[in-house]
Structures are given as C-alpha cells and as structure tokens.
Amino acid sequence: MSAGSDNRIEVRLRELSQLFNSMDPSPFNDQDLDKAAEEFIVSRAAELPRKADLELVIHLVTPPPPDRLKGTEEAVRRYFASQAEVMKRDFRLLMRRGRLSMTIGLLFLAVCFALGEMVPRGSLAAWSEFVKLGLHIVGWVAMWRPLEIFLYDWWPIRSHQRLLERLARMKVSLKLPAA
C-alpha cells in the first residue's frame, strides 16, 4: 500500500476481497472494509490537503468478478458514509452529555456557593473561610468535565467526521493487471 503525491491514495492487493472484511456476511455493497485497509486509507487521507477531492486507486493482481468490479466504488463510498454517520451520532451524543453535564455542574456550583455563604462566621473565622473556599473550589472542579467537552472533546470527532465525509465522496478506481 502506498500513497500518491497528489490527492491519490494507492492500495496494492492480490485480490479485491482483501479490501473487505471477510467475516462480514452482508451483501458486497454493504460489507465493511477490512480494518487494516480502512486504517491505511483513513491515515493517508488525513495526510493529504483538506481542500482537494480524494481518489482511491486499487491495484489488483487478480481481476475480480464483473459484478464486484462495478460495485466497488459504491461499496467503499457507502462504507465511509456510514462511518461518517456514526461520527455524527457520536458528536450529537457528546453534545447531549455536555449539556447535561453543564446543567448538573452549574447546579452543583450554585449549591456549593450557597452552602459557602451559610458557613457561620465567628470565633472560627479561619476555619469558616477554609470551608467556604473549599466549597467554591469543589464547585468549580465539578465544572471541569462540561468545560472540557465544550472546549476540547468535540474537535477530534468533528474533524474525523469531515474526513470520513470526504472519503465517502472520493473517486474509487481499480487498476487491473495487463492481460
């Protein structure tokens, strides 16, 4: 397997069946890609410029059956489109979890601040300030996860989703051995 210099990803296989997961009982057009092939294609695509259209060229030693010859591009595109949908769903779930975490975190922060204001002041002023400050810190620490979701966790998911969407649009061609 090798990557071309422009926006082409080149894969060399003995036969077309190596591209697909042999354990998947689905019809050819719905089969999953082989994990190693998928990882190779995705990693090479990630290295290529983001703006340009991608092309996958599959060099085969053994010609495939005619029905698979025609359905390969559709099968590869369908696979990456379904993976992009999975990433889209994962993103929605992450955002839902973020909203729920943010709601819980804000409520907990408010409770911590309210409890901090209820700490009696008096002869133990140093301890009451310690307890009040501790409650404030605990409240803010509870906000860490929601903030992490909204500031950092969504980037890799969206980036991977966009890459899979590009792969779902790529041109796929087969290079057969010279007869």
Contacts in CASP RR format, 6 or more apart in sequence:
PFRMAT RR
TARGET T0000
AUTHOR 0000-0000-0000
METHOD contacts of the structure
MODEL  1
MSAGSDNRIEVRLRELSQLFNSMDPSPFNDQDLDKAAEEFIVSRAAELPR
KADLELVIHLVTPPPPDRLKGTEEAVRRYFASQAEVMKRDFRLLMRRGRL
SMTIGLLFLAVCFALGEMVPRGSLAAWSEFVKLGLHIVGWVAMWRPLEIF
LYDWWPIRSHQRLLERLARMKVSLKLPAA
1 10 0 8 1.000
1 11 0 8 1.000
1 12 0 8 1.000
1 37 0 8 1.000
1 40 0 8 1.000
2 10 0 8 1.000
2 12 0 8 1.000
3 9 0 8 1.000
3 10 0 8 1.000
3 44 0 8 1.000
3 47 0 8 1.000
3 48 0 8 1.000
4 10 0 8 1.000
6 52 0 8 1.000
7 48 0 8 1.000
7 49 0 8 1.000
7 52 0 8 1.000
7 53 0 8 1.000
7 54 0 8 1.000
7 55 0 8 1.000
8 54 0 8 1.000
8 55 0 8 1.000
8 56 0 8 1.000
8 57 0 8 1.000
9 41 0 8 1.000
9 44 0 8 1.000
9 45 0 8 1.000
9 48 0 8 1.000
9 54 0 8 1.000
9 55 0 8 1.000
9 56 0 8 1.000
9 57 0 8 1.000
9 170 0 8 1.000
10 56 0 8 1.000
10 57 0 8 1.000
10 58 0 8 1.000
10 59 0 8 1.000
11 19 0 8 1.000
11 37 0 8 1.000
11 40 0 8 1.000
11 41 0 8 1.000
11 56 0 8 1.000
11 57 0 8 1.000
11 58 0 8 1.000
11 59 0 8 1.000
12 59 0 8 1.000
12 61 0 8 1.000
13 19 0 8 1.000
13 58 0 8 1.000
13 59 0 8 1.000
13 60 0 8 1.000
13 61 0 8 1.000
14 60 0 8 1.000
14 61 0 8 1.000
14 62 0 8 1.000
15 60 0 8 1.000
15 61 0 8 1.000
15 62 0 8 1.000
15 64 0 8 1.000
16 58 0 8 1.000
16 60 0 8 1.000
16 62 0 8 1.000
16 64 0 8 1.000
16 68 0 8 1.000
16 69 0 8 1.000
16 72 0 8 1.000
16 174 0 8 1.000
17 64 0 8 1.000
18 34 0 8 1.000
18 37 0 8 1.000
19 33 0 8 1.000
19 34 0 8 1.000
19 37 0 8 1.000
19 58 0 8 1.000
19 72 0 8 1.000
19 76 0 8 1.000
20 28 0 8 1.000
20 31 0 8 1.000
20 32 0 8 1.000
20 33 0 8 1.000
20 34 0 8 1.000
20 37 0 8 1.000
20 75 0 8 1.000
21 31 0 8 1.000
21 32 0 8 1.000
21 33 0 8 1.000
21 34 0 8 1.000
21 35 0 8 1.000
22 34 0 8 1.000
24 31 0 8 1.000
24 32 0 8 1.000
26 32 0 8 1.000
28 67 0 8 1.000
28 68 0 8 1.000
28 71 0 8 1.000
28 75 0 8 1.000
29 71 0 8 1.000
29 74 0 8 1.000
29 75 0 8 1.000
29 78 0 8 1.000
30 75 0 8 1.000
30 78 0 8 1.000
31 75 0 8 1.000
31 79 0 8 1.000
32 38 0 8 1.000
32 79 0 8 1.000
33 41 0 8 1.000
33 76 0 8 1.000
33 79 0 8 1.000
38 79 0 8 1.000
41 56 0 8 1.000
41 167 0 8 1.000
42 163 0 8 1.000
42 164 0 8 1.000
42 167 0 8 1.000
45 54 0 8 1.000
45 163 0 8 1.000
45 166 0 8 1.000
45 167 0 8 1.000
45 170 0 8 1.000
46 163 0 8 1.000
48 54 0 8 1.000
50 162 0 8 1.000
50 166 0 8 1.000
53 166 0 8 1.000
53 169 0 8 1.000
53 170 0 8 1.000
53 171 0 8 1.000
54 166 0 8 1.000
54 167 0 8 1.000
54 169 0 8 1.000
54 170 0 8 1.000
54 171 0 8 1.000
55 170 0 8 1.000
55 171 0 8 1.000
55 172 0 8 1.000
55 173 0 8 1.000
56 76 0 8 1.000
56 170 0 8 1.000
56 171 0 8 1.000
56 172 0 8 1.000
56 173 0 8 1.000
57 173 0 8 1.000
57 174 0 8 1.000
57 175 0 8 1.000
58 72 0 8 1.000
58 172 0 8 1.000
58 173 0 8 1.000
58 174 0 8 1.000
58 175 0 8 1.000
59 175 0 8 1.000
60 174 0 8 1.000
60 175 0 8 1.000
60 176 0 8 1.000
60 177 0 8 1.000
61 177 0 8 1.000
62 177 0 8 1.000
63 69 0 8 1.000
63 176 0 8 1.000
63 177 0 8 1.000
64 72 0 8 1.000
64 174 0 8 1.000
69 174 0 8 1.000
72 172 0 8 1.000
72 174 0 8 1.000
73 171 0 8 1.000
73 172 0 8 1.000
73 173 0 8 1.000
76 170 0 8 1.000
76 172 0 8 1.000
77 167 0 8 1.000
77 168 0 8 1.000
77 169 0 8 1.000
77 170 0 8 1.000
77 172 0 8 1.000
78 168 0 8 1.000
80 164 0 8 1.000
80 165 0 8 1.000
80 167 0 8 1.000
80 168 0 8 1.000
80 170 0 8 1.000
81 164 0 8 1.000
81 165 0 8 1.000
81 168 0 8 1.000
83 164 0 8 1.000
83 168 0 8 1.000
84 161 0 8 1.000
84 164 0 8 1.000
84 165 0 8 1.000
84 167 0 8 1.000
84 168 0 8 1.000
87 157 0 8 1.000
87 160 0 8 1.000
87 161 0 8 1.000
87 164 0 8 1.000
88 161 0 8 1.000
90 157 0 8 1.000
91 154 0 8 1.000
91 157 0 8 1.000
91 158 0 8 1.000
91 161 0 8 1.000
94 149 0 8 1.000
94 153 0 8 1.000
94 154 0 8 1.000
94 157 0 8 1.000
95 149 0 8 1.000
95 154 0 8 1.000
97 149 0 8 1.000
98 145 0 8 1.000
98 146 0 8 1.000
98 149 0 8 1.000
98 150 0 8 1.000
101 145 0 8 1.000
101 146 0 8 1.000
101 149 0 8 1.000
102 143 0 8 1.000
102 146 0 8 1.000
102 149 0 8 1.000
102 150 0 8 1.000
104 142 0 8 1.000
104 146 0 8 1.000
105 139 0 8 1.000
105 142 0 8 1.000
105 143 0 8 1.000
105 146 0 8 1.000
106 143 0 8 1.000
108 139 0 8 1.000
108 142 0 8 1.000
109 139 0 8 1.000
109 140 0 8 1.000
109 142 0 8 1.000
109 143 0 8 1.000
112 135 0 8 1.000
112 136 0 8 1.000
112 138 0 8 1.000
112 139 0 8 1.000
112 142 0 8 1.000
113 135 0 8 1.000
113 136 0 8 1.000
113 139 0 8 1.000
115 135 0 8 1.000
116 131 0 8 1.000
116 132 0 8 1.000
116 135 0 8 1.000
116 136 0 8 1.000
117 132 0 8 1.000
119 128 0 8 1.000
119 131 0 8 1.000
119 132 0 8 1.000
119 135 0 8 1.000
120 128 0 8 1.000
121 128 0 8 1.000
122 128 0 8 1.000
END
